Amino acid sequence: MDDVIFQHLIQNPALGFFWMPAIMIGVSLAMGVASAAMQSRAQSKAADQAERNAEIDAQRKQQDALEENQQRLDQIKQQREEQRIRRASIEATYAKSGIMLEGSPANLLVEQKRTDEQNAQASVGNANRALAAGLTDADYIRYQGYSTADSLRSQAKSTLFTGILGSAANAATSAAGAYGGSVSMGGGSSSAASGAMFGAKAGTKSIFA
């Protein structure tokens, strides 16, 4: 098939003069669009990867915050139990010594229990605030990743759109240049042909005169 087309172009140079620019323009247009599509796909893949990375990092941060919070709560629970045992031991010591848990000794134990509980509550509050901060950091990591992904997807669309428009504009410019030249050259060929025919007729008349 290609050989047949080639033979036709050789036998009819005018056809080649017309179609070759069109073929070259078409190839250039296709390559431009393909290049833009390739860049657009790369940016889309980068967007997907940014989302995945952000989600992985956010989940890791969230898990770390939860584990740290649980460790703190476990430590507070253990401290409370140790303080309860210590107070019970003091009471037992007083009892063995024959000291009645009245007045100052009792007040000291009550005050110690209140202080221990206040310290435990403060520790729980610190643990919860640390957990909230960790979860907020995880959300921010996720937000940054999704924002980056959205930006890359917008760039991908813009790259494809501008690439197609640019390729089409270049093709139109090339077509105007190629076929504008063809028309003027064709006009010159017609004039030359007309001149030759006129000269031939004039020569014929002078011979038979």
C-alpha positions as CSV (number, residue, x, y, z in Angstrom):
1,M,0.0,0.0,0.0
2,D,2.8,2.4,0.9
3,D,4.6,1.6,-2.4
4,V,1.4,2.3,-4.4
5,I,1.1,5.7,-2.7
6,F,4.8,6.4,-3.2
7,Q,4.4,5.6,-6.9
8,H,1.4,7.9,-7.2
9,L,3.4,10.7,-5.7
10,I,6.3,10.1,-8.1
11,Q,4.0,10.0,-11.1
12,N,2.0,13.0,-9.9
13,P,4.4,15.5,-8.2
14,A,1.5,17.9,-7.7
15,L,-0.2,15.3,-5.4
16,G,3.0,15.0,-3.3
17,F,3.3,18.8,-3.2
18,F,-0.2,18.9,-1.8
19,W,-0.2,15.9,0.6
20,M,3.3,15.9,2.0
21,P,2.8,19.1,4.1
22,A,-0.5,17.8,5.3
23,I,1.1,14.5,6.4
24,M,4.0,16.4,8.2
25,I,1.5,18.7,9.9
26,G,-0.6,15.8,11.0
27,V,2.4,14.0,12.4
28,S,3.5,17.2,14.2
29,L,0.0,17.7,15.7
30,A,-0.2,14.0,16.9
31,M,3.3,14.2,18.5
32,G,2.4,17.5,20.3
33,V,-0.8,16.0,21.6
34,A,0.9,12.8,22.7
35,S,3.6,14.8,24.5
36,A,1.0,16.8,26.3
37,A,-1.0,13.7,27.2
38,M,2.2,12.0,28.6
39,Q,3.0,15.0,30.8
40,S,-0.6,15.1,32.0
41,R,-0.6,11.4,32.9
42,A,2.7,11.9,34.8
43,Q,1.2,14.8,36.8
44,S,-1.9,12.7,37.5
45,K,0.2,9.8,38.8
46,A,2.2,12.2,41.0
47,A,-1.1,13.5,42.4
48,D,-2.2,9.9,43.3
49,Q,1.2,9.2,44.9
50,A,1.0,12.4,46.9
51,E,-2.4,11.3,48.3
52,R,-1.2,7.9,49.1
53,N,2.0,9.2,50.9
54,A,0.0,11.7,52.9
55,E,-2.5,9.1,54.0
56,I,0.2,6.7,55.1
57,D,2.0,9.5,57.0
58,A,-1.2,10.7,58.6
59,Q,-2.2,7.2,59.7
60,R,1.3,6.7,61.1
61,K,1.1,10.0,63.0
62,Q,-2.4,9.1,64.3
63,Q,-1.3,5.7,65.4
64,D,1.7,7.1,67.2
65,A,-0.5,9.6,69.0
66,L,-2.9,6.9,70.1
67,E,-0.2,4.6,71.3
68,E,1.5,7.4,73.3
69,N,-1.8,8.4,74.9
70,Q,-2.5,4.8,75.9
71,Q,1.0,4.5,77.4
72,R,0.5,7.7,79.4
73,L,-2.9,6.5,80.7
74,D,-1.4,3.2,81.7
75,Q,1.3,5.0,83.6
76,I,-1.3,7.2,85.4
77,K,-3.3,4.1,86.3
78,Q,-0.2,2.4,87.7
79,Q,0.7,5.5,89.7
80,R,-2.8,5.7,91.2
81,E,-2.6,2.1,92.2
82,E,0.9,2.6,93.8
83,Q,-0.4,5.6,95.7
84,R,-3.4,3.7,96.9
85,I,-1.2,0.9,98.2
86,R,1.1,3.4,99.9
87,R,-1.8,5.1,101.7
88,A,-3.1,1.8,102.8
89,S,0.3,0.8,104.1
90,I,0.4,4.1,106.1
91,E,-3.0,3.3,107.6
92,A,-1.9,-0.2,108.5
93,T,1.3,1.2,110.1
94,Y,-0.8,3.6,112.2
95,A,-3.1,0.8,113.2
96,K,-0.3,-1.5,114.3
97,S,1.2,1.4,116.3
98,G,-2.1,1.9,118.1
99,I,-2.6,5.4,116.6
100,M,-6.2,6.3,115.9
101,L,-6.8,7.7,112.5
102,E,-8.3,10.8,113.9
103,G,-7.2,14.4,113.9
104,S,-3.9,15.2,112.2
105,P,-3.0,11.6,110.9
106,A,-6.4,11.2,109.3
107,N,-6.2,14.7,107.8
108,L,-2.8,14.0,106.4
109,L,-4.0,10.9,104.6
110,V,-7.1,12.7,103.3
111,E,-4.9,15.6,102.0
112,Q,-2.5,13.1,100.5
113,K,-5.3,11.3,98.6
114,R,-6.6,14.6,97.3
115,T,-3.2,15.7,96.1
116,D,-2.6,12.3,94.4
117,E,-5.9,12.6,92.6
118,Q,-5.2,16.1,91.5
119,N,-1.9,15.1,90.1
120,A,-3.4,12.1,88.3
121,Q,-6.1,14.3,86.8
122,A,-3.5,16.8,85.6
123,S,-1.6,14.0,84.0
124,V,-4.7,12.7,82.3
125,G,-5.3,16.3,80.9
126,N,-1.8,16.5,79.6
127,A,-2.2,13.1,77.9
128,N,-5.4,14.1,76.3
129,R,-4.0,17.4,75.0
130,A,-1.0,15.6,73.6
131,L,-3.4,13.1,71.9
132,A,-5.4,16.0,70.4
133,A,-2.2,17.7,69.1
134,G,-1.1,14.4,67.5
135,L,-4.5,13.9,65.8
136,T,-4.4,17.5,64.6
137,D,-1.0,17.0,63.1
138,A,-2.2,13.9,61.3
139,D,-5.2,15.8,59.9
140,Y,-2.8,18.6,58.7
141,I,-0.5,16.1,57.0
142,R,-3.5,14.6,55.2
143,Y,-4.8,18.1,54.3
144,Q,-1.4,19.0,52.8
145,G,-1.2,15.8,50.8
146,Y,-4.7,16.3,49.3
147,S,-4.0,19.9,48.6
148,T,-0.8,19.0,46.7
149,A,-2.8,16.3,44.8
150,D,-5.5,18.7,43.8
151,S,-2.9,21.2,42.6
152,L,-1.2,18.5,40.5
153,R,-4.5,17.4,39.0
154,S,-5.2,20.9,38.0
155,Q,-1.8,21.2,36.4
156,A,-2.4,17.9,34.6
157,K,-5.7,19.3,33.1
158,S,-4.0,22.6,32.2
159,T,-1.0,20.8,30.6
160,L,-3.3,18.6,28.4
161,F,-5.5,21.5,27.4
162,T,-2.7,24.0,26.6
163,G,-0.8,21.2,24.9
164,I,-3.7,20.4,22.6
165,L,-4.3,24.1,21.9
166,G,-0.7,24.8,21.3
167,S,-0.3,21.9,18.9
168,A,-3.4,22.9,17.0
169,A,-2.2,26.5,16.7
170,N,1.2,25.3,15.4
171,A,-0.5,23.0,13.0
172,A,-2.7,25.8,11.7
173,T,0.3,28.1,11.3
174,S,2.2,25.5,9.5
175,A,-0.8,24.8,7.2
176,A,-1.2,28.4,6.4
177,G,2.5,28.7,5.5
178,A,2.6,25.5,3.5
179,Y,-0.6,26.0,1.5
180,G,-0.3,29.7,1.2
181,G,3.0,29.1,-0.6
182,S,1.5,26.4,-2.7
183,V,-1.2,28.7,-4.0
184,S,1.3,31.4,-5.0
185,M,3.7,28.9,-6.6
186,G,0.8,27.2,-8.4
187,G,-0.3,30.6,-9.8
188,G,3.3,31.1,-11.1
189,S,3.2,27.7,-12.8
190,S,-0.1,28.5,-14.5
191,S,1.3,31.8,-15.7
192,A,4.4,30.1,-17.1
193,A,2.3,27.5,-18.8
194,S,0.0,30.1,-20.3
195,G,3.0,32.0,-21.6
196,A,4.5,28.9,-23.2
197,M,1.3,28.1,-25.0
198,F,0.9,31.6,-26.3
199,G,4.5,31.6,-27.6
200,A,3.9,28.3,-29.3
201,K,0.8,29.6,-31.1
202,A,2.7,32.7,-32.2
203,G,5.5,30.6,-33.5
204,T,3.1,28.5,-35.5
205,K,1.6,31.4,-37.2
206,S,4.9,32.9,-38.3
207,I,6.0,29.5,-39.9
208,F,2.9,29.2,-42.1
209,A,2.7,32.9,-42.9
